[in-house]
């Protein structure tokens, strides 16, 4: 692409590559006239990436706050490759810091409070980030927090950036309404910030899963363990606040970054605690007290038609559903009839072009894992009939 010493646009000298993603390569560069160091983002994706970076520049054009990292200028190389120039930020992303050296509870609280305060500036201007995650929060050497990458942000004049039912963002940090392609608001960013807070304070992801259906189903339908189960130094007020940030209903969350920052300012001091490093373990979720049918459908081909209610279609064209199940396990005719009707409705909702696995369970996470594995295996084998299993703990 480009090499150290290359001159870009007669104004920038490339010093070296510092990172690469699916849509861009990032270089450290310096201005010829002032010697100022900047980040040069070379866009290697398609027109959509160029449109997003142009939009990101427009959204933050009138924001003069170093905590919100904005695009300074756009250009095109001699080889007709688009690039963006952004401020250079020394320090470390929270994604890297969560692994090494790790984060104490006191440090985590300070980081999240600072991120909420910075986010409040964007929210006050009607901007919703939509892709908050540890990789997009950067901590400078002086401890200050900067928020990066507003490429898919929603602006004040955007009623909706995606079609209904389309999800955009990073799985594991996306709020339920975002996963469902519904209207979003600053509370959507609050959910993501709650996921980051929980992860930093416990050393484990708030929601995880090896299959997209498992991860998304857990976000929609399960609760992580109480914060103090894995961060015993957390005071009750912090446990309550993080739980509120992770509420499935956006109306039950703090309204925006300013509300979160104000809530953190009211918290009592917290013991420093051990330095927790993020691992790859999966925290157990609390079993449901009411049995449910869990269903997962995996496309038999490259794609499948959108699923019908009550199922939710995912970005990879798989689909998931959860409906209450009758807990009666005897041979009662009416119970059997209800079960048969529920199964038929789920099969119809997920569609005939998917391999389908259905389980009755009182442990949603366990049911999702079993169904995802069974549906994937059925799709590979070309099976047409749904795979059904009873996973209620009383029958294991």
N, C-alpha and C positions, 0 to 999 in steps of 0.2 A: 504494500500500500504506500506508505511514506516512511522515511527513515530519519534518524537524528541528523540534524544539520539542514534538512530540507526547508526551503522558504515557502510559506503559504501566503498567497495573496500580497506579496511584497511587504507584509507587515508582521508576520509571525515566523519565528524560527523553532522548529520541532526539536525538543530535547530527548524525548524517548516515550515509548508506549507504556502505559500504566494499567491498562485493563481492557477487556474485550467482552462484549455480550453478543446476543443474537442479532442486534440491530445496529450496533455501533462499536467503534474502537476508540478508546480515549487515550490521548497523548498529553504529556506535559509540554508546554511551549512557552515562549517569552516574546514579548513585543519588541520589535526592532528599535523603536524610537525611545521607549521608556525603560526597557528591561523588565517590565512587570511580568510576573509569571501568571499564566492562564491555563485553563483546561481546554483542549481542542477535541471536540467530539466529532469524529468522522462517521457519517451515516452510511452504513453499508446495506441497509434494508431497502424497501421499495418506497413508492410515493407516499404511502400512509405515514411512514416514519418522518418524512420531510414535512408533511402536513401537521403532524403532532408537535414537532419542534417549533414550527412557525406559530402554532397556536399557543404553545407554552410561553413563547416570547411575548406574544400579545397579552396574555393573561396577567403577567407580572410586570409589564412594561412600566407601570407607574408606581411600583413598589420598591422603595429604597430601604430595604431591611436586610442586612447581611445574613440573617438567619433563614431567609427564603432565597435559595440559590436560583438566580434567573439567567436567562440567555442574554448575553450582551450583544451579540451580533451573529449574523448568518452569512455564509458565503459559499462559493463553489471552487474547487481546486481546478488546476489546468486540465485534469482528466475528467472534469465534469462530475465530481463526487461532492455532494453537499456536506457542509460541516457547520458546526455551531461552536461559538466561543463562550465559555462560562468562567466565572471566577475560579481561581485555583484555591483549594482548601487543604491545608495541612491537617493532619490528624488521622483518625481511624473511624471507619463505619461501625455502627453498633453490631452489625452482622459479624464483623471480624472480632470486635472486642468481646462479644458474648462467648466466643470460643477461647480466645487468649488475649488478655490475661484473665478474663472472666469479670463478673460484676458482683459487688456486695449489695445487700438490700438497700443500704443508705445511698450508694451510688446510683442504683436503679431508680430510686425515688427522685433523686435530683435530676437525672436524665429525663424521666418522663414528665416531670413538672416543667422543665425547660422546653421540651418538645411541645407540650400543650400550649405554653405561652407563645411560642413561635407560630404554632398552628392557628392560634387565635387571630393573628394578623391576617392570614389568608381567609379565614372564615368571615372576618369582619368585612371583607371585600367580596363576599359571595363566592369564593373559590373553595371547592371541595377537592382534595388531593386525589382520592380514590385508589391510591396504591401505596399507602404507608406500610413500611416494613423495615426491619433493622438495616437492610442495605441502603435505604434511602434516608436514614438519619445518620448524620456525620458529626463526630465530636472533635472539636478543635483542640489543640494542645492546652488552651486556657480553660477547657471544660465547656465552652459554649457549644450549643447544638445548632446545626444547620439542617434544613430539610431540602432534599434534592428531588429532581425528576418529577415535574408537574406535567409530564407529557400526556397523561390521560385524564388530567384534572377536569372537573366540570366548572364552568364559569357562571357568573351571575345571570347571563342571558341565555343559558342553555336549559331548556326544559328537560331534555333528555339527550344524552350523547349516544345511546345505543338503542337498538330496537327492543321492544318489549320482549322479555324472556331471554335476552342476551346478557351474559355476565362478562365483565371485563375487570381485571385486577390480578392479584396474586393469591391463589388458593391458600388457605390457612390463615389469612389476614382479612379476607373479605367478609363483610357483614351479611347476615341472612338476606336482607333486602337486595343487596348487591348480587349475591348468587342467583337470586330469582329474577334478576333483570328489572326490578321494581324501581320506583323513584328513590333517589338518594338525597342526602342532606348532610350538614356537618356532623350529625350523629353517626353517620357511616364511618367517617374518619375516627370518631371516638372509639368505635368498636375495634378498629385496627390498632389504635394506640393501646387499648386494653389488652389485646393479644400480645403486643410487644412488652407491656408491663408484666404480664403474667409470665412470659418466657424469661425475661431478665431476672425476675424474682425467684423463679423455681429452677431455672436451668433446663427446662423442657418446653417443647412447643405446646401451645394451648390446644391446638387441634392438629392431628397428624393421621396419616393413613397411606398405605402403599398403593391403593387404588383410588382414582378420583372420586368414585362413588362413596367410598368409605370416608374420605376427608370431607367432602361436601355434606354428606349426610350427618356427620358428627357436628359440623358447624350449625346445621339447621335444627338438629333434634337432641343433642346431648349437652351436658354441662361438664366442664372440667372440675376436678376435685377442688374443694375450698382452698383458697390461696395458702392459708396457714397450715394446711396438711403437708406442704412441701417447703414452706417458708415460715417456720414457727415464730420467728422474730417479728413478723408482720402484726401491727396492732389491729384490733377489731375494725377500726374506722377505715384502714387501708383495705382490709379484706372486703368490707362492704362496698367501698368505692370501686375496686376493680371488678367485683361482681356486677355492679350497676353498669360499668362501661361495657361489659360483655353480655348485657341483656339482649335476648333475641328480638324483642320489640324495641324499635328505635325510640319510641316515646318514653321508655323507662330509663334510657341512658341520659347522662349529662348532655345538654343540648349541643355543645360545641367545645372548641379548644379553650375558650375563656372560662367556661363553667368547670372544666377539668382542672385548669390551672388554679382557679379559686378554691376548689375542693382540696387540692394538694396543699395549698397554703395553710389550710386549717388543720392538717393532720399533725399529730404529736410526733416528736422526734422518734426515730427508729434506731435500734441497735445496729451497729455496723454489720454484724453477721458474717458468715463465711463467704469466701469468694466462690461463687458458683459459675461453672463453665457449662455451656450448652452441650448436651449430649444428643444422642439420637434415639433415646428411649421414648416409649409411648406411655403416657399416664393413663391409668384406668379411669373410666367414666362411671358415674353412678348409675346402677341399674334402674330402669323405670319400674314404678309400682303397678303399672297397668300394662298387661300384655299387648303387643302390637304385631301386625303383619308388616314385615320389612320385605321390599321387593327391589331387585336390581335387574335391569335389562342391559345386555351388552350387544351392540350391533353385530350381526352375522357377516356383514360386508364392511365397506369403507364408511358407510353412513347409515342413518335411519331417519325416518320421518319424526317430527316432534311428537313427544308423548302427550297423552291427554291427561286431564285432571283425574285423580289427585297426584299424578306423577310429575316429576320435575326433570326436564331435559338438561343434560350437562354439555359442556363445550366439546367433549369427545364423542357426542351423540349417544352415550349411554344414558340411562334414565333411572331414577330412584323414586320410591314412594314409601310412605308409612301411614297405616290406618289402624285404628283400634281393632283388637281381636277379642273374640269371646274366649274367656279363659276356661270354659267347660271342656273337659277332655274325655267325657264318657261318650257313649254311643247314642245319646239323645238325638232324636231325628231333627228337631228344630235347630239344635246347635250345629249339626252336620249340614243342614240346609244353609244356615247362615255362613258357615265356613266356605261352602261351595260357591255361594254367591260372591263372597269377598274375593276368593281366588279368581273367579271368572272376571270380576271387575278389574282386578289388578292386571291380569293378563291382557285384557282389552286395552287398558290405559297405556301399558308399556309398548304395545304394538307387535304385530306379527313378524316384523323384520328384526327383532331382537331375540337373543337367547335369554331366557328368563329364569331367575331363581327366587323363590319366595320362602320365607321362614316366619314362624310364629315365635316370638321371643319376648322376654322381659328384660333383655340387655341389648339395647339398640346398637351399641358399638360392636358387640359380638355378632349380632344378626347381620349387620352391614358387611363385616369381614367375611362371614360364611357365604352370604349371597353373592358378593363380588367374586370370590374365588370360584364358586359353583357356576355362576353365569359365564365367567371367562372360560372355564373348562368346557361348558356346554357349547359355547360359540365356536371354540376350536374343534370340537367333535362334530359340529353340524347338527346337534340335537334340536328337535322341533318342539317336543313336549316340555312344559315348565318343570323345573326341579323344585320339589317342595319338601320342607323339613320342619319338624317341631323342635325348637331349641329352648322351650321353657325350662327353667332350672329344675322344676319338679319332675321333669321327664327325662333329664340327662342321666 
